[in-house]
Amino acid sequence: MPKPMLRQRIDKLCRGFTCIEESDLDQAITEMASDGLLVNNDGTIQLTEQGIKLGSDWKNLLLRREPVLEVVSGLTDGSITGLVVILSAYIAGLAPVTAAFAAFLTLAAVAITNFSSFLLGGITEDLADMMTLRSLMHYSLSDISDKIERDKSLSMLKQLFVVLHKEISRSNFYAASICSTTTFLAGILPIIVFLSFPEPLDIILSLGIVGTIVGGFLVRYRSKRTKVHWKITLFETVAIVLIAVIASLVLGGSV
């Protein structure tokens, strides 16, 4: 984008907090260009591939924009809940209406719990991480010998975290929504199939969907994010899901 437009976006983001001087912006652009992070073509600023990757990494670190934990938790909790409901209804021989009511109630409770846990837990964890990161950056900036530049940098750092606080609060709401929605969808799909088809097709198709969600989406997603071979991830995931399902069935049977 043209430099004046970039300047407008920076001013809009920092409105009411701090002012980025023109000389600071020019110096930042020059330094980023020398590091290969952007290209300045006669006043038109464009990020390079390295700059885009670095920007994405900073966004994920500071704003938690990559929903890794949310998707994994949602798929895991939804699959376990759906599997427990299906097996319980099949073993107990529940009527379709009763099974549907129990399924919706159970999934809704798990989804709502995940939403509240991720929202409150995410806010608490992110604020604690922000304080740690702010202390480290404050210590680093305190080494600047020029008092004027040091005070200016510390002031900008303070205002930066005011802006980040608002963005992180918004990101936590998105994360909680993603987790609860993923939980509900991962559990309701196999349950709908189970209630819609006659025996024994109902149990076969529903378990097949759960297996696809766990063995396909969940394992592939975890393997891709952790850079671990899919066979190891598959063993971990299936073992954890089976242990959770068996424990739930045993506890439910004992009650």
C-alpha positions in Angstrom: 0.0 0.0 0.0 1.1 3.6 -0.4 3.0 5.1 2.5 0.3 7.7 3.3 -2.3 5.0 3.6 0.0 3.0 5.9 0.4 6.1 8.0 -3.4 6.5 8.3 -3.8 2.9 9.4 -1.1 3.3 12.0 -2.7 6.5 13.3 -6.1 4.9 13.4 -4.8 1.9 15.4 -2.9 4.2 17.9 -5.6 6.9 18.1 -5.9 8.2 21.7 -2.8 6.3 22.9 0.5 7.4 21.3 1.8 9.2 18.2 4.3 7.6 15.8 6.5 10.3 14.4 7.2 10.5 10.7 11.0 10.0 11.3 10.3 6.9 13.3 8.2 5.4 10.6 10.8 6.2 7.9 13.5 4.7 10.1 11.4 1.5 10.7 10.7 1.2 6.9 14.4 1.6 6.1 15.5 -1.0 8.7 12.9 -3.5 7.7 13.8 -3.1 4.0 17.5 -3.7 4.9 16.5 -6.9 6.7 14.5 -8.2 3.7 11.1 -7.8 5.4 9.6 -5.3 3.0 10.2 -3.6 -0.3 9.8 0.2 -0.8 9.0 1.0 -4.4 8.8 4.8 -4.7 6.6 5.1 -1.6 4.6 1.9 -2.1 5.3 -0.5 0.8 5.0 -4.2 0.2 5.9 -7.0 2.6 8.1 -9.8 1.4 7.4 -13.5 2.1 9.8 -13.3 5.1 8.0 -10.2 6.3 4.6 -11.9 6.0 5.7 -14.9 7.9 7.3 -12.9 10.6 4.2 -10.7 10.9 2.0 -13.8 11.2 4.3 -15.2 13.9 4.1 -12.0 15.9 0.3 -11.9 15.5 0.0 -15.5 16.7 2.3 -14.8 19.7 0.7 -11.5 20.8 -2.9 -11.9 19.7 -3.4 -15.7 19.8 -4.9 -15.6 16.3 -4.1 -19.2 15.3 -6.8 -21.4 16.9 -4.8 -24.6 17.5 -5.8 -25.4 21.0 -9.4 -24.4 20.4 -9.9 -26.7 17.4 -8.1 -29.6 19.0 -10.2 -29.3 22.2 -13.4 -28.8 20.3 -12.9 -31.9 18.1 -11.7 -34.0 21.1 -14.5 -33.0 23.5 -17.2 -33.2 20.8 -16.0 -36.6 19.5 -15.8 -38.0 23.1 -19.2 -36.7 24.0 -20.9 -37.9 20.8 -19.3 -41.3 21.2 -20.4 -41.7 24.8 -23.9 -40.6 24.0 -24.2 -43.0 21.0 -22.8 -46.0 22.9 -24.9 -45.2 26.0 -28.1 -44.9 23.9 -27.2 -48.1 22.0 -26.4 -50.2 25.1 -29.4 -48.9 27.1 -31.8 -49.2 24.1 -33.1 -45.6 24.6 -36.0 -44.4 22.5 -35.1 -41.9 19.7 -36.8 -39.0 21.5 -35.1 -39.7 24.8 -31.7 -40.2 23.1 -32.1 -37.0 21.1 -33.0 -35.0 24.3 -30.1 -36.5 26.2 -27.7 -35.9 23.3 -28.7 -32.2 22.9 -28.6 -31.5 26.6 -25.1 -33.2 27.0 -23.6 -31.5 24.0 -25.0 -28.1 24.9 -23.6 -28.4 28.4 -20.1 -29.4 27.2 -20.1 -26.6 24.5 -21.2 -24.0 27.0 -18.6 -25.2 29.5 -15.9 -25.0 26.9 -16.9 -21.5 25.9 -16.8 -20.2 29.5 -13.5 -22.1 30.3 -11.7 -20.8 27.2 -13.0 -17.2 27.6 -12.1 -16.9 31.3 -9.0 -19.1 31.1 -7.7 -17.4 27.9 -8.1 -13.9 29.4 -6.3 -14.9 32.5 -3.5 -16.7 30.7 -3.0 -14.0 28.1 -2.9 -11.2 30.7 -0.2 -13.1 32.6 1.8 -13.7 29.5 1.5 -10.1 28.5 2.8 -9.0 31.9 5.8 -11.3 31.5 6.5 -10.1 28.0 6.1 -6.5 29.0 8.6 -6.9 31.8 11.1 -8.5 29.5 10.7 -5.8 26.9 10.9 -3.1 29.5 14.1 -4.5 30.9 15.6 -4.7 27.3 14.6 -1.1 26.5 16.0 0.2 29.8 19.5 -0.4 28.4 19.1 2.5 25.9 21.7 5.0 26.8 19.9 8.1 25.4 17.4 9.2 28.1 15.1 10.9 25.6 15.0 7.8 23.3 14.7 5.5 26.3 11.7 7.4 27.8 10.1 7.6 24.4 10.5 3.8 23.8 9.1 3.0 27.3 6.1 5.2 26.7 5.4 3.6 23.4 5.8 0.2 25.0 3.2 1.0 27.7 0.7 2.2 25.1 1.4 -0.8 22.9 0.1 -3.1 25.6 -3.0 -1.0 26.1 -3.8 -1.6 22.4 -2.9 -5.3 22.7 -5.2 -5.7 25.7 -8.2 -4.8 23.6 -7.2 -6.9 20.7 -6.5 -9.9 22.9 -9.9 -9.6 24.6 -11.5 -9.8 21.2 -9.3 -12.7 20.2 -10.3 -14.6 23.4 -14.0 -14.3 22.5 -13.3 -15.6 19.0 -11.3 -18.5 20.5 -14.1 -19.4 22.9 -16.7 -19.3 20.1 -14.5 -21.5 17.9 -14.0 -24.1 20.6 -17.7 -24.3 21.6 -18.9 -24.4 18.0 -16.4 -27.1 17.0 -17.4 -29.1 20.1 -21.1 -29.0 19.2 -20.6 -29.8 15.6 -18.1 -32.7 16.2 -20.6 -34.3 18.5 -24.0 -33.6 16.9 -23.1 -34.9 13.4 -22.6 -38.6 14.4 -25.6 -38.4 16.8 -27.9 -37.1 14.0 -26.8 -40.0 11.8 -27.3 -42.5 14.7 -30.8 -41.3 15.3 -31.7 -41.1 11.6 -30.9 -44.6 10.4 -32.2 -48.0 11.4 -30.2 -50.7 13.1 -27.4 -51.8 12.6 -26.7 -49.1 10.0 -27.1 -46.4 12.7 -24.2 -47.6 14.9 -22.0 -48.4 12.0 -22.3 -45.0 10.2 -22.1 -43.0 13.4 -19.0 -44.7 14.6 -17.6 -44.3 11.2 -18.1 -40.5 11.3 -16.5 -40.4 14.8 -13.6 -42.3 13.5 -13.3 -40.0 10.5 -13.3 -36.9 12.8 -10.8 -38.3 15.2 -8.6 -40.2 12.7 -8.8 -37.8 9.9 -9.4 -34.2 11.0 -8.0 -34.3 14.5 -4.9 -36.4 13.8 -4.1 -34.6 10.6 -4.5 -31.2 12.3 -2.3 -32.1 15.3 0.3 -33.8 13.1 0.5 -30.7 10.9 0.8 -28.3 13.7 3.3 -30.2 15.9 5.4 -31.5 12.9 5.1 -35.0 14.4 4.6 -38.1 12.3 0.9 -38.9 11.9 1.3 -42.5 13.2 2.6 -41.2 16.6 -0.2 -38.6 16.7 -2.8 -41.2 15.7 -1.7 -43.5 18.5 -1.8 -40.7 21.1 -5.1 -39.4 20.0 -6.9 -42.8 19.7 -5.5 -43.9 23.1 -6.7 -40.7 24.9 -10.1 -40.8 23.3 -10.6 -44.5 24.1 -9.5 -44.1 27.7 -11.9 -41.1 28.1 -14.8 -42.9 26.5 -14.3 -46.1 28.6 -14.0 -44.2 31.8 -17.2 -42.3 31.1 -19.1 -45.5 30.3 -17.8 -47.2 33.4 -18.7 -44.2 35.6 -22.1 -43.9 34.0 -22.7 -47.6 34.5 -21.7 -47.5 38.1 -24.0 -44.6 38.8 
